[in-house]
Amino acid sequence: MSTPRMRVVASVPGGIGNFGPGLDVLGCALTGARDEVMAEWSQTAGVTIIDAGHPQLPRDPAKNTASIAAAAVMRTAAERGVPLTQPGIAITIKKGLPLSGGQGGSAASAVAGAVAANALIWPTDSGLAVNDLLACALAGEEAVAGRHLDNIAPSLLGGIVLVRSLDPIEVIKIQVPAGLRIVLATPAQQLTTTRARSVLPTEVLRSIVVHQLAQVAAVIAACNSEDLALLGRAMDDRIAEPARTPLLPGFADAKKSALDAGALGVSISGAGPTAFALCDSDAIATKIGSAMQSAYAHAGLDCTVRTCEVDSQGAIVRDA
């Protein structure tokens, strides 16, 4: 019999949802900033929050993505007759990702909550299967940002991920092309996923749908053939990006500036306001970052930039 863990930490990357044309179906995990959830046993039944990680995030376990996901794992354990070491789990959230920044912060916290609770309840590799963890994390993300896995799946699995289906859940990891660099430009602005989704069109012309399908297929083909130029050309979103650009001051000019500086492709990261640009070297990434910062400054917005790669690890767990 394995010794029960008393306290664990799950560390989870953020990333890009709606990767280019892949609204709700393509996402990638990114190196750099991560969210963490520490989970420990508690005598208080259910899930309690010791620290929500940010003053703007709810301490109410029924409203926080990490605690909702952890509670879903606990319910699944109860349904399967798995005994708990103590009646409840207390979580401490550490936010490394920005709030409402388009970098998958709510999804990362949900994944971290689910993974931490899973590791605490099942101290060996006999815990929940991937699809069960995705479903539990989705319960948390759905409560605040809608029912989609394009951020959740890469945060859990790492890499670039295609969401083929939600019901039933089916996600597929895509090959990451060598040499890919991604520049993130985050203007000093917040945009909630709820607001960004509210402006999406309810009807789309058939010609636009056909175009979008072709671009998603091109992303898959480009990754499998390691054709970065094709990957850049496929970042041609004609559904979400045109609808959301009016909500994002400076984005249109930042996109043009990035392309002029050598970017292979540019689009909105997740719901925004972060924008991302693809390139094939650190030197070009530096030029792109400077160009995007200048464009946002011209719009009166401070902007932070960082260059990253696709994170291959996804969620990781350690004892605390």
N, C-alpha and C positions, 0 to 999 in steps of 0.2 A: 504494500500500500504506500502511495507517495505521500510525502509530508505536505500538508496544506500550506499554500502561500498566505502570508498575512498582509502583504502590501506589495503592489506592483505598479509600474509606470508603463503606459503605452505612449509611444511617440509616433506621430503621424504627419506626413508631408501635406502641404497644400498643393495647389496646382491650377490648371486651366480647365474649366468646364466649357461646354459649347466650343470645343477646340475648332476654330475657324468655322467651317460650314456645318459642323456636327452638333447642332442644337439638340441638347438632351441626350445625344448618343455617342459623342466622342469627348474624351478627356485625357489629360496627362498629368502625372505627378511631377513636381519640380523639386530640385535640390534647394537647400537653404532653410528658410523659416519653417518651423513645425509647431503644431499644437501638441500638448501633452496632457494626459489625465492620469493622476495617481489614484488608485482605488485601494481601499483597505476595508477590512471587516468592521462592522458596527453593530452595537446592540440595538440600535434603532431600526425597526423594520423598514424595508424598502430602500430607496436610494435617497441619501441626503447630500447636500453640497456644502463642503467646508469653505471653499473659495471658488467663485465663478470665473476668476481669471481677469475680469475687467469690470469696472463700475457700471458699465452700460448693459452688462449681461445679467439675466435674471438668476436670482438665488432660488427661485421656486423650481423644484425638481420637475414639475409638470410642464415647465416652459423652456427648459434649457436642453439643447440638442444632445449634449453629452449624457445628462442624467436620464433623458427619455430613452436613449439607446441602451444605456446600462440596465434600465428597468426592463426593457424588452428582452435582454439576455436573461435576466433573473426569472422572468415569466416563462421563457422557454425551458429553463432548467427545471422549474417547478412542474411544468407540463410533462417533462420526461422523468420525473421522479428523482432528480439529482438532489441529494441533501446539501444544505448550506452549512458552512462552518459556524456562522453567526446569522442572526435574523436579517441583517441589512448590510449595505455597502455605502461607505462615505467616499465621495470623490473630491479631489482638488484639481482644478483646471488651470493650466498654464498656457496663456495665449501667446503664441509667437507670430501668428498670422493676423493681419488687420481686420477690423470689423467692417463689414459692408464694403470690402475692398476688391471683390472680384477675384480672390485668390483661394476660394474654397474653404474659408475659415469655419463656417458652420458645419460643413460636411466633415472636415478634419476632426473637429471636436466630437461629432457624432460617432465617427469611426473609432476615435481614441476611447470614448466611453464604452462602446461595445467590446472592443478588443481587451481593454483593461478588466472589465467585468468577466469576460470569458476566461481570461488567464487566471483570475482569482478563484473562480468557481471550479474550473477544470485545471489543476496545476500541471497536467501533462499535455501531450498532444492530442488527447481524446476529446477536445472541446468541440465547439460548433463548427460545422462545415462552412466553407466560404460563402455559399449562398444564404445560409442562415445568418451569418454575421452581416452580410449586406442588407438583409431584410430588417435586422434589428437597427442598424445604422440608418436605414431609410426611414424608419419610424421617427427617429429624431429629426432628420433633415426635413421630412415632409411637414412636420409641425411648424416650421418657420420659413421654409423656402420652396415648398412644392415637392411633388413626387417625381424625382429624377435621380439617376445614379451616375451621371457623367462626372461628378466630382467625387462621389463616395467610392466608386470602384477603383479608380487609380490611387486614391489615398490609402485604401486597404492593400491593394495588390502591387502598387508601383507601376511605372511604365506608362505606355499609351494604351488606352482601353476603349473598345467598342462595346456599347450596350445594345445587344441585339433585341432584347426583350425584357420587359418588367414583369409580365405575368405570363408564364413563369420567368423568374430571373435567369438571364443568360448573358454573361459578359465574356469578352474574348480579348486577350492581350495581343497587341500588335507589335511587331518588331520595331525597335527604335533605331533610326538611321544613325550611323556613326558620324561624328563631327557636328551634330546639331547643337547650336547655341540658341538660347531664348533670352531676349531682353525684356524685362518687365519694367514698365513705367507707370508709377502710381501717383496720380495727382492728388493734391490735398482736398479730397472730396469723398463723401460717402454716398453710395447708392445701394439701397436695399434690393435684394433679389425680388421681393414682392413688387416693388415699384417698377423694376426693370421688366418683369414678366407682364405687368399690366399693360404695357404698350405694344406687346407682340400682336401681330395681325391675327384675326380669327379666320380669315380666308386668304388664300394665296393663289395667284395665277398658276395655271398648269406649267407655263413656260419657266416660271421661277422654281417650281418644285423639281422639274426635270433638271434644271441647272444645278440646283442644290444637291440632288442625288448624284450627279456626275462629279461634283467636287468632293463629296464624301468618299466616293469610290476612288477618286484620284489620290486622296490622302492615304488610303490603305495601300494602293499600288505604289505610291512614292515611298512609303515606309518599308515595304517589302523589297523594293528594288534599290533602296538607299539613294533615291533621286531627290536631293534637297531642293533643286530648282523647281521640280514638279510639285513638291510639298508646298513651297512658297506660293506658286500660282494657284494652288487649290485653296488657299486661305481667302476665298472669295465668297463671303457670306452675304446673300441677298435677302435674307429673312430677318434675322435678329439685328444685325449691325445697322441697317438703314433705319430701323424703328428706334434703336437706342441712341444713335448718334446725337439727336437733339437734346438728350439728357446729359451729355458728356461734353461740357465746354472744353475746347482745345483739342479734342480727339482727332477731328478731321485733319487739322494742320499737323498734329503730331504724326499721324499716319503718313502723310505726304513727305514730311521731313525724314522719317525713318526710311522710306523707300528711296528717297534721294540719296541717303547716306549709305545705301547698299543692302537694305533689308530685302530678304527674299519674299517675305509676306508679312502682313500686319493685320491684326484684328483686335477685337475686344476680348479680354480675359473674363470668362464667366459672364456675370451680369454687369461687369464694370464696377468702378471707373478705371481699374487697371487696364492698360493696353499691353499687348505683347507683340514682339517682332522676332522673326526667325532669321538666323544667319549662320554662316559656316566657319567663323573664326572669332577669337577673342578681340582681335584688333578692330574688326568691323563692328563687333558688339559695342566697343567703347565709343566709336563714332556715332552709332545709332543712339546710344543712351544720351550723349551730349545733344544730339539734334532734337530728340524728343523733349528733353528738359527745356531747351530753348523755346520750343514751340509752346509748351505749356506755360512757360514764364511770360510769353507774349500774350497769352490769354489771362494772365494775372493769377496763375496757380503755381505754387511750389510743387515740385515733383521729385520723388525719389526713384532711382533706377538701380537695378541689379541684373547681373548676367547669371544665368543658371543653366543647368542641363536637366534632362529628364531623370527623375529619381527612380532608380530601379528597385529600391528596397521596399517601399510602401511602409506599412505599419510594423513597428518593432516593439518588443516587450522586454523589460528588464525588471529584476527585483529591486525594490526600493528599501 
